[in-house]
Every structure is written in structure tokens, then in C-alpha cells.
Amino acid sequence: MKHERRAQVTELRAKGRRLEGYAATFNTETRIADAWSETIAPGAFSASIGRATDILALVDHDPARVLGRTRSGTLRLSEDTRGLAFDLDVPDTQAGRDVLALAERGDLGGMSFGFTVRDEHRSGDRRELRAVDLFEISVVSAWPAYPETVVQARSQVQLPQHLAHAARTLRIMEAMKWGS
């Protein structure tokens, strides 16, 4: 099976040592390498997150920059009507500090996910992902493909007033096509 990756635009709230939001959204159409349009069907991730597999949270799909994993409980995944939701405890590592600093500034490009296709439906130049084997989600620095993904940084403690700017919500207004 071919491993594939998809990226998404994000909404960011930089606030503390947790990231939460959506790594993928359902029924959101995007163009893949100007070759076809793709959407993700509700439930596409349910088999993957329901099994006892180990799914990683990475930076830019780089296995040398692990942020968390389901096996250790530092990454929690679920599906709801909007998409693939995640909740990530960000480590106090260089990669973790970098991600949080970029989130606070609004400089991250989005979220992404790595997968192999289990079931799809094709019609002309349209493809619907109906079931995938998810092996990782990634915080990406640039060029997301799917719009509408949400990432929020959360803190376990109340932030001081001088850090209130970190709690603002940033919406990335234009989606850039992956690889363009």
C-alpha cells in the first residue's frame, strides 16, 4: 500500500503546553497536486483509532521529531461529526518548544496526517476516502492542502494577563495547495 500525506489549514490558539483541534475535517474538498479533488467521509478514521495501534504526533512528518503517541497516552484521537479530533500533551523538548512558539506567533501552516487507503470511491477526477489506516498526524510548518482544520493550544493553568495575547484565535484565511 502506498503511504500518503494530507495537510490542513489550522485555527490556532497558543496557550500552554497542550494542542487540541482537528487533524482532518470531513466533507471538505481539496485539490491534490492538481490531479484530483478529494474529500474525507465521516468515519474514515474510526477503524484506525479503534484498534490498539500506535499513532504518532510528529512535526512535518519527521519521525525524529515526535511530539506524542497514542500508546503512551500523550496523544488522544477521536472522531466527531466535524472530523478527526486530537488532544496532544506537548513535550518540553526542542521540537515541542518550537511548535508552541510558532503557534503563539501564528506561523504554523496547518495540520497533516499520514495514512494508507483501505477503502475509497472514485468518480472521474474526484476521490472520497471512506476508510484509511492512520499512522501519524503532524503539525506542519507550511503548505497545507485541506482547509478547515483547527488547532488550539491549551494550558492546565490560568495564564498571566501579560500572556493574554497568546490566547487569541488566529484563522488562516487562505489555504495553500500542498506542494505548490
FENSULMO-V245721 format. One record per residue. N is the residue number from 1. RES is the residue in one letter. SS is DSSP state (H for helix, E for strand, L for the rest). Layout:
BEGIN
n:N res:RES ss:SS
n:N res:RES ss:SS
END
This chain:
BEGIN
n:1 res:M ss:L
n:2 res:K ss:L
n:3 res:H ss:L
n:4 res:E ss:E
n:5 res:R ss:E
n:6 res:R ss:E
n:7 res:A ss:E
n:8 res:Q ss:E
n:9 res:V ss:L
n:10 res:T ss:L
n:11 res:E ss:E
n:12 res:L ss:E
n:13 res:R ss:E
n:14 res:A ss:L
n:15 res:K ss:L
n:16 res:G ss:L
n:17 res:R ss:L
n:18 res:R ss:E
n:19 res:L ss:E
n:20 res:E ss:E
n:21 res:G ss:E
n:22 res:Y ss:E
n:23 res:A ss:E
n:24 res:A ss:E
n:25 res:T ss:E
n:26 res:F ss:L
n:27 res:N ss:L
n:28 res:T ss:L
n:29 res:E ss:L
n:30 res:T ss:E
n:31 res:R ss:E
n:32 res:I ss:E
n:33 res:A ss:L
n:34 res:D ss:L
n:35 res:A ss:L
n:36 res:W ss:E
n:37 res:S ss:E
n:38 res:E ss:E
n:39 res:T ss:E
n:40 res:I ss:E
n:41 res:A ss:L
n:42 res:P ss:L
n:43 res:G ss:L
n:44 res:A ss:L
n:45 res:F ss:L
n:46 res:S ss:H
n:47 res:A ss:H
n:48 res:S ss:H
n:49 res:I ss:H
n:50 res:G ss:H
n:51 res:R ss:L
n:52 res:A ss:L
n:53 res:T ss:L
n:54 res:D ss:L
n:55 res:I ss:L
n:56 res:L ss:E
n:57 res:A ss:E
n:58 res:L ss:E
n:59 res:V ss:E
n:60 res:D ss:L
n:61 res:H ss:L
n:62 res:D ss:E
n:63 res:P ss:E
n:64 res:A ss:E
n:65 res:R ss:E
n:66 res:V ss:E
n:67 res:L ss:E
n:68 res:G ss:E
n:69 res:R ss:E
n:70 res:T ss:L
n:71 res:R ss:L
n:72 res:S ss:L
n:73 res:G ss:L
n:74 res:T ss:L
n:75 res:L ss:E
n:76 res:R ss:E
n:77 res:L ss:E
n:78 res:S ss:E
n:79 res:E ss:E
n:80 res:D ss:L
n:81 res:T ss:L
n:82 res:R ss:L
n:83 res:G ss:E
n:84 res:L ss:E
n:85 res:A ss:E
n:86 res:F ss:E
n:87 res:D ss:E
n:88 res:L ss:E
n:89 res:D ss:E
n:90 res:V ss:L
n:91 res:P ss:L
n:92 res:D ss:L
n:93 res:T ss:L
n:94 res:Q ss:H
n:95 res:A ss:H
n:96 res:G ss:H
n:97 res:R ss:H
n:98 res:D ss:H
n:99 res:V ss:H
n:100 res:L ss:H
n:101 res:A ss:H
n:102 res:L ss:H
n:103 res:A ss:H
n:104 res:E ss:H
n:105 res:R ss:H
n:106 res:G ss:L
n:107 res:D ss:L
n:108 res:L ss:L
n:109 res:G ss:L
n:110 res:G ss:E
n:111 res:M ss:E
n:112 res:S ss:E
n:113 res:F ss:E
n:114 res:G ss:E
n:115 res:F ss:E
n:116 res:T ss:E
n:117 res:V ss:E
n:118 res:R ss:E
n:119 res:D ss:E
n:120 res:E ss:E
n:121 res:H ss:E
n:122 res:R ss:E
n:123 res:S ss:E
n:124 res:G ss:L
n:125 res:D ss:L
n:126 res:R ss:E
n:127 res:R ss:E
n:128 res:E ss:E
n:129 res:L ss:E
n:130 res:R ss:E
n:131 res:A ss:E
n:132 res:V ss:E
n:133 res:D ss:E
n:134 res:L ss:E
n:135 res:F ss:E
n:136 res:E ss:E
n:137 res:I ss:E
n:138 res:S ss:E
n:139 res:V ss:E
n:140 res:V ss:E
n:141 res:S ss:L
n:142 res:A ss:L
n:143 res:W ss:L
n:144 res:P ss:L
n:145 res:A ss:L
n:146 res:Y ss:E
n:147 res:P ss:L
n:148 res:E ss:L
n:149 res:T ss:L
n:150 res:V ss:L
n:151 res:V ss:E
n:152 res:Q ss:E
n:153 res:A ss:E
n:154 res:R ss:E
n:155 res:S ss:L
n:156 res:Q ss:L
n:157 res:V ss:L
n:158 res:Q ss:L
n:159 res:L ss:L
n:160 res:P ss:L
n:161 res:Q ss:H
n:162 res:H ss:H
n:163 res:L ss:H
n:164 res:A ss:H
n:165 res:H ss:H
n:166 res:A ss:H
n:167 res:A ss:H
n:168 res:R ss:L
n:169 res:T ss:E
n:170 res:L ss:E
n:171 res:R ss:E
n:172 res:I ss:L
n:173 res:M ss:L
n:174 res:E ss:L
n:175 res:A ss:L
n:176 res:M ss:L
n:177 res:K ss:L
n:178 res:W ss:L
n:179 res:G ss:L
n:180 res:S ss:L
END
